[in-house]
C-alpha cells in the first residue's frame, strides 16, 4: 500500500477528540484502531510495552506479547505512526523504540 492512499484524517497530537476521530476514519483492523487510540493524547513518545498495557487495560483482557508490536509495525508502514527515537526503556531495562502518531492532516 502506498502512503499516498492514506486518508488525511484530522489529527492533533495531544488532542484525544481529533485523534479518536482519526482512528475511526482510517481503514484499519480493530487492534490497529486500539493502538492508535492508545497513542491519542500522548504528549511524549511511548514504548510498545506501555501501549500494550494501555490497550489491555482499555479492553480488560490480556493480549498476546506480539499483538501491539505487530500493529505498530503495520501502522508505521502505513505512515499513521512514526518511530520517534530509540531512547525508550524496555521492560528488561534495554533501549527500545518509542512511537507517536504521525502528523497527517494536522488540524489547526
N, C-alpha and C positions, 0 to 999 in steps of 0.2 A: 504494500500500500504506500503510495507516495504521500509526502507530507502536504502536498497541495490539496488533497482531498479531505484534510482535517477541517471540520467546521470551525468557523471563527466565533466560538461561543463567548458570551460576555463573562469575563473572569477578572477578579481583582484579588491578588494575594492578600490575605488578611481580612477579606470580606466574605464571611460564610454564605450570605444570601446569594451573591452572584456566583460564588464557587459551586454551591449546590445546584443552581440553575445550569451551570456549565456541565456538571456531572450528569444531569438528566438529559441534556441535549446532545451529548457526544454518544455516538453509537458504539457502546462497549458492553461487555457482559456484566453480570451483577457484581462480581468480585472486583473488576476494574472500576466500576462506579463506586463501590465501597472504598476502594483505595483512594480515589480522587476525593471523595467526601472526607476521608481521614486527613488528607493533606489540606483541606479547606480550613481557613482560619489560622494556619501556621504562619508565624512571623519569622521563624528561623527554619533553615533546612532541617530535615529529620531523618534518622536512621530507619532502615527497613524494619528492624525488630520492634521499634517503638510504634511504627504504623501498624504492625501486626497486632500489638497489644490493644491499640485503639479500636481496630476493626473487630477483634474478638470481644472486647467489652461492649461495643455497639450492637453486635449480633447476639451476644450472650452465649457463644459457643467457642470451642477450641478449633482452630484451623490447622491444616497441615503445615509443616515447617516451611515448605517452599511456596505456599499459596500467594502471599503478598509479594515475595521476592520475584516470582514469575510474572505477576501482574505488573509490577514496577518495570520490569524489562520490556514488556509489551507496550506499556504506556510511554516509556522513553522512546521506543522505536517509532511510535505514532506521533511523537512530538508534544504530547499532552503533559508529560512530566520531564524534568531535567535532573541530571546528576549535577549538583552544585559544586561539590568538592569531595574529597576523600578524607576529611578531617573528623568524621564521626568516630564513635567508640562502640565496638560490638559488645555483645553480652560477655564475651570472653576477655574484653579489655584491649582488643586489637583495633587498628584503624580500619574504617569502613566508609563506604559511600554514604552521602546524605542527599536527600531528594527534596524537590519543591515543585509546585505547579509551574508549568511553562507560562510565559506571558503571551497568550494568544488572544487577540481581540480584546485587549485590556480596556475595561470600562473606565471612563473618565471620572 
